Amino acid sequence: MSLRPFHLAFPVDDLDAAREFYGGAMGCAEGRSSDQWIDFDFYGHQIVAHLSAEGAGDRLKNPVDGHGVPVPHFGIVLTMEQWQELADRLTEAGTEFVIAPTIRFKGKPGEQATMFFRDPAGNAIEMKAFASDDMLFAS
């Protein structure tokens, strides 16, 4: 089975800030846009920032491996090399991390590199990577 691109639409309160963050700091190419939304190429997947006066952000935090993980959040599983490049890029851009780039579950099934941060509207994003994709669903 071939994985098809996913689509995710999410609220932002400032399209210019979203454009700067996703296009600039994250390096996502911009697709179509209007005065109400912007499409971004999120590692081959389509994410769409929609202008919303209702706001964004997480609603709660769940404890995972000693950290308070923001919920909801979204992200993608990268290769370790892509993950490190993005961690370096975001660090250079002065991104404030909710959970700084780290290795979670060291020596256990599902060991992974992870980092959490927020876009300018407060949406929580997790980017992660595994040494082997076989560990993605390991228990």
Residue frames relative to the residue before (quaternion, step in Angstrom):
aa qw qx qy qz dx dy dz
M 1.0000 0.0000 0.0000 0.0000 0.00 0.00 0.00
S 0.2970 -0.7506 0.5707 0.1509 3.54 -0.92 0.95
L 0.4171 -0.7122 0.5091 0.2440 3.57 -0.89 0.95
R 0.2677 -0.7573 0.5798 0.1367 3.55 -0.83 1.03
P 0.5857 -0.5790 0.4194 0.3818 3.60 -1.11 0.53
F 0.3222 -0.7218 0.5708 0.2224 3.56 -1.07 0.69
H 0.2727 -0.7215 0.6147 0.1651 3.53 -1.38 0.32
L 0.0362 0.7864 -0.6151 0.0450 3.56 -0.90 0.94
A 0.1191 -0.7629 0.6335 0.0504 3.55 -0.87 1.01
F 0.0298 0.8057 -0.5874 0.0704 3.58 -0.92 0.90
P 0.5243 -0.6691 0.4341 0.2982 3.58 -1.15 0.59
V 0.0160 -0.7435 0.6681 0.0252 3.53 -1.25 0.65
D 0.3803 -0.7381 0.5092 0.2265 3.57 -1.16 0.49
D 0.7694 0.1935 -0.1117 0.5984 3.60 1.31 -0.05
L 0.3108 -0.7860 0.5046 0.1760 3.60 -0.36 1.22
D 0.6236 0.5339 -0.3546 0.4474 3.61 1.02 -0.67
A 0.6508 0.4959 -0.3107 0.4837 3.60 1.00 -0.81
A 0.6325 0.5200 -0.3301 0.4697 3.60 1.03 -0.77
R 0.6393 0.5270 -0.3148 0.4631 3.58 0.96 -0.89
E 0.6717 0.4938 -0.2952 0.4668 3.59 0.91 -0.91
F 0.6921 0.4821 -0.2812 0.4577 3.59 0.92 -0.91
Y 0.7540 0.3886 -0.2312 0.4764 3.61 0.60 -1.12
G 0.7126 0.4344 -0.2590 0.4862 3.59 0.94 -0.83
G 0.7442 0.4058 -0.2168 0.4842 3.56 0.96 -0.88
A 0.7841 0.3545 -0.1982 0.4694 3.58 0.26 -1.27
M 0.7582 0.3690 -0.2122 0.4939 3.61 0.94 -0.84
G 0.3985 -0.7549 0.4489 0.2643 3.61 1.18 -0.33
C 0.3929 0.7137 -0.4860 0.3164 3.60 1.16 0.55
A 0.4198 -0.6985 0.5174 0.2610 3.59 -0.79 1.00
E 0.3929 -0.7110 0.5363 0.2290 3.53 -1.08 0.80
G 0.2491 -0.7447 0.6013 0.1479 3.53 -1.11 0.79
R 0.8080 -0.1480 0.1514 0.5498 3.54 -0.84 -1.00
S 0.0050 -0.7943 0.6075 0.0112 3.54 -1.26 0.38
S 0.1229 -0.7324 0.6584 0.1226 3.50 -1.39 0.18
D 0.6660 -0.4657 0.3572 0.4605 3.57 -1.21 -0.31
Q 0.6958 0.4478 -0.2635 0.4960 3.60 1.33 0.06
W 0.8161 0.0842 -0.0138 0.5715 3.64 1.18 -0.37
I 0.1334 -0.7589 0.6312 0.0883 3.55 -1.34 0.39
D 0.2970 -0.7207 0.6026 0.1709 3.58 -1.00 0.94
F 0.0506 -0.7771 0.6262 0.0374 3.56 -1.10 0.75
D 0.3995 -0.6663 0.5761 0.2542 3.55 -1.22 0.65
F 0.0748 -0.8111 0.5793 -0.0324 3.56 -0.27 1.36
Y 0.7674 -0.3387 0.1627 0.5195 3.56 0.26 1.34
G 0.7689 -0.3575 0.1720 0.5014 3.56 0.92 0.97
H 0.6568 0.4468 -0.3032 0.5263 3.58 1.29 0.03
Q 0.4226 -0.7142 0.5047 0.2381 3.57 -1.17 0.58
I 0.0124 0.7556 -0.6548 0.0132 3.53 -0.76 1.09
V 0.1533 -0.8025 0.5748 0.0446 3.54 -1.04 0.80
A 0.2409 -0.7533 0.6009 0.1160 3.54 -0.71 1.16
H 0.0982 -0.8021 0.5889 0.0123 3.58 -0.60 1.20
L 0.4585 -0.6760 0.5095 0.2706 3.54 -0.89 0.99
S 0.0990 0.8011 -0.5772 0.1233 3.57 -0.75 1.08
A 0.3653 -0.7272 0.5432 0.2065 3.54 -0.85 1.00
E 0.5679 0.6269 -0.3665 0.3874 3.59 1.26 -0.35
G 0.4798 -0.6903 0.4266 0.3336 3.59 1.21 -0.31
A 0.3061 -0.7235 0.5963 0.1651 3.52 -1.40 0.01
G 0.4399 0.7214 -0.4853 0.2249 3.54 -1.21 -0.54
D 0.5935 -0.5893 0.4208 0.3513 3.52 -1.29 0.33
R 0.4231 -0.7128 0.5139 0.2208 3.51 -1.29 0.46
L 0.8001 -0.0105 0.0315 0.5989 3.58 1.15 -0.58
K 0.3141 -0.7094 0.5897 0.2244 3.54 -1.36 0.02
N 0.1857 -0.7602 0.6142 0.1020 3.54 -1.09 0.82
P 0.4368 -0.6916 0.4974 0.2891 3.61 -0.94 0.77
V 0.0899 0.7653 -0.6296 0.0992 3.57 -0.83 1.07
D 0.8521 -0.1184 0.0532 0.5071 3.57 -0.71 1.13
G 0.7568 -0.4211 0.2069 0.4551 3.56 0.90 0.96
H 0.6780 0.4419 -0.2926 0.5094 3.59 1.25 0.14
G 0.4063 -0.6622 0.5643 0.2793 3.56 -1.26 0.45
V 0.1672 -0.8147 0.5523 0.0578 3.57 -0.25 1.31
P 0.3914 -0.7362 0.4997 0.2349 3.61 -0.70 1.07
V 0.0684 -0.7759 0.6270 0.0070 3.56 -1.05 0.90
P 0.5212 -0.2621 -0.8072 0.0898 1.54 -1.63 1.91
H 0.0496 -0.7531 0.6511 0.0800 3.52 -1.40 0.17
F 0.1554 -0.7641 0.6133 0.1262 3.55 -1.29 0.27
G 0.1268 0.7860 -0.5994 0.0828 3.55 -1.27 0.27
I 0.3488 -0.7093 0.5679 0.2294 3.52 -1.27 -0.38
V 0.4280 -0.6591 0.5518 0.2790 3.54 -1.26 0.48
L 0.1536 -0.8000 0.5789 0.0355 3.54 -0.61 1.22
T 0.5553 -0.4944 0.4922 0.4526 3.54 -1.31 -0.12
M 0.6476 -0.5100 0.3723 0.4265 3.61 -1.17 0.37
E 0.6477 0.5204 -0.3253 0.4515 3.61 0.98 -0.79
Q 0.6526 0.4990 -0.3094 0.4790 3.61 0.95 -0.86
W 0.6374 0.5408 -0.3228 0.4439 3.56 0.99 -0.91
Q 0.6829 0.4841 -0.2888 0.4646 3.58 0.86 -0.96
E 0.6278 0.5294 -0.3347 0.4621 3.60 1.01 -0.79
L 0.6771 0.4766 -0.2951 0.4768 3.59 0.94 -0.87
A 0.6188 0.5340 -0.3439 0.4622 3.61 0.97 -0.79
D 0.6624 0.4923 -0.3022 0.4769 3.59 0.94 -0.86
R 0.6537 0.5254 -0.3053 0.4510 3.57 0.95 -0.93
L 0.6908 0.4707 -0.2790 0.4727 3.59 0.89 -0.93
T 0.6184 0.5312 -0.3388 0.4698 3.59 1.04 -0.73
E 0.6548 0.5107 -0.3015 0.4686 3.59 0.95 -0.91
A 0.6814 0.4879 -0.2776 0.4698 3.58 1.07 -0.78
G 0.5044 -0.6782 0.4071 0.3462 3.59 1.29 -0.06
T 0.2609 0.7866 -0.5179 0.2118 3.58 1.18 0.50
E 0.3207 -0.7151 0.5880 0.2000 3.55 -1.02 0.86
F 0.2480 -0.7962 0.5395 0.1160 3.57 -0.55 1.17
V 0.4152 -0.6486 0.5796 0.2664 3.54 -1.15 0.75
I 0.7340 0.0034 0.0059 0.6791 3.54 1.12 -0.88
A 0.3977 -0.7459 0.4875 0.2188 3.57 -0.48 1.23
P 0.6593 -0.4925 0.3690 0.4320 3.60 -1.16 0.46
T 0.1531 0.7860 -0.5684 0.1889 3.54 -0.72 1.17
I 0.4066 -0.6434 0.5725 0.3050 3.55 -1.36 0.11
R 0.1799 -0.7914 0.5815 0.0570 3.55 -0.72 1.15
F 0.8360 0.1697 -0.1605 0.4966 3.57 -1.20 0.67
K 0.0591 0.8397 -0.5357 0.0670 3.60 0.97 0.86
G 0.8533 0.1353 -0.1316 0.4860 3.53 -0.94 1.01
K 0.6520 0.4851 -0.3089 0.4941 3.60 1.27 0.12
P 0.6449 -0.4717 0.3928 0.4553 3.59 -1.24 0.21
G 0.7901 0.2915 -0.2229 0.4911 3.56 -0.93 0.85
E 0.2695 0.7642 -0.5400 0.2276 3.61 1.21 0.30
Q 0.0879 0.8195 -0.5524 0.1248 3.56 -0.80 1.04
A 0.4059 -0.6273 0.5984 0.2893 3.48 -1.33 0.44
T 0.0597 0.8104 -0.5784 0.0715 3.59 -0.88 0.89
M 0.0341 0.7539 -0.6561 -0.0109 3.51 -1.33 0.40
F 0.1539 -0.7656 0.6198 0.0775 3.53 -1.15 0.74
F 0.1099 0.7607 -0.6333 0.0904 3.53 -1.07 0.81
R 0.3939 -0.7103 0.5339 0.2351 3.57 -1.30 0.17
D 0.4292 -0.6329 0.5625 0.3143 3.52 -1.22 0.50
P 0.7195 -0.4583 0.2774 0.4419 3.64 -1.18 0.18
A 0.6608 0.4924 -0.3101 0.4740 3.62 1.19 -0.46
G 0.5976 -0.5931 0.3567 0.4047 3.61 1.25 -0.14
N 0.4339 0.6836 -0.4743 0.3455 3.61 1.26 0.09
A 0.3459 -0.7444 0.5379 0.1921 3.57 -0.85 1.00
I 0.0923 -0.7844 0.6133 -0.0005 3.55 -0.99 0.97
E 0.0947 -0.7616 0.6383 0.0599 3.56 -1.03 0.87
M 0.0742 -0.7516 0.6543 0.0393 3.53 -0.92 0.96
K 0.0133 0.8213 -0.5677 0.0545 3.55 -0.82 0.99
A 0.0843 -0.7691 0.6311 0.0554 3.54 -1.36 0.26
F 0.2231 -0.7455 0.6162 0.1214 3.52 -1.25 0.60
A 0.5580 -0.5752 0.4665 0.3743 3.56 -1.15 0.57
S 0.7718 0.0572 -0.0228 0.6329 3.57 1.18 -0.69
D 0.4793 -0.6820 0.4685 0.2927 3.59 -0.84 0.93
D 0.5110 0.6421 -0.4139 0.3941 3.60 1.25 -0.28
M 0.6509 0.5303 -0.3074 0.4479 3.58 1.21 -0.48
L 0.4039 0.7580 -0.4468 0.2505 3.61 1.27 -0.21
F 0.8064 0.1807 -0.0819 0.5570 3.60 0.91 -0.90
A 0.3078 0.7689 -0.5093 0.2341 3.60 1.20 0.41
S 0.1397 -0.7929 0.5888 0.0716 3.55 -1.07 0.76
